[in-house]
Amino acid sequence: MIPTVVWGTGNVGRASIRAVDAHPALTLAAVIVHNPAKVGRDAGELAGLDHELGVAATDDVDAVLATRPGAVVYAASGDIRPDDALEDICRAIRAGAVVVSPALYPLYDQRNAPPEFRDPVVAAVAEGGGSLFVSGVDPGWGNDILPLLISGLGTTVDAIRCQEIFDYTTYDQEESVRQLIGMGMPMDYGPPMLWPDMPTMVWGGQIRLMARALGVELDEIRETVDRRALDETVNTRLMGEFEAGTQGAVRFEVQGIVGGEPRIVIEHVTRIHAGCAPDWPTPPDGGDGAHRVIIEGRPRIEVTVEAVDEGENRSAGGNATAVGRLVGAIDWLVEAEPGLYDALDVPLRPAVGKLGGKKA
């Protein structure tokens, strides 16, 4: 059994505790929290389970890492604190741990990561002998291993399109939805997530990963962005009011250009109400969200993935699939050489030992 620490208990952390507890090769060794109100609470309670796990949350990072855990699931956000997240992750690697995390977008494509992100990790690996694998859902498996797997079913492939289509009022992080993405903000507000080159910073690595796996050279990576205002004020269950005239929907593409044409495309269609931009793509079942891969070619192939968790919430379901990919990689990474890995290195394996029951 691999002693595994979950660092952070937000949207990703809750799912991580449940995933570590369920994994037949892992044992939950500690849970690290930052909120003083969570210190001492049982991990099962923090994860939304109906039973205790016998692990009390702590904010003593040094004490946890001093135990030399086999693995750390770093579930704290890196969206607005990338430097702090990088420092935390390097501390865990220097302690000899295998670290998995969705937190640092530049390291999804670790071969092309900026030196200020890659170099500290490489140094930490050399010093401590740990490893790092960074991935998620989108960016993550929704635009690396899934489209690449499906592309192998084609006789000819003209283009690959990966879509995330979501109602973001189901996403339990209101500050990001309003401030980073701009929902409910005036149309003259410039959301940081839509600044020029920002979508490429987040999703460009996925374009490069797919191009590398497909054996094609990219001419360049381009971006397109479109925004729509709400026609009328809407009230949402989780995030309150969004006023008429403010941003209600965003659609952008990150395009991998091959031979002068967009051949590898990651598209996001994000709303805070289904009535905004109804002419844009919607989930096939009309629900709150889905991930879709479209292979244009012969045959034309379309695959849609819908995941739910925490009371039929699709945002929570997406988080849980990202966690499943990361936590499921831990035992493989422990057996592999220390290093910095990406999605093309780490296999997605069947749920060995999980079918039909709990671990012993």
Disulfide bonds with the S-S distance in Angstrom:
none
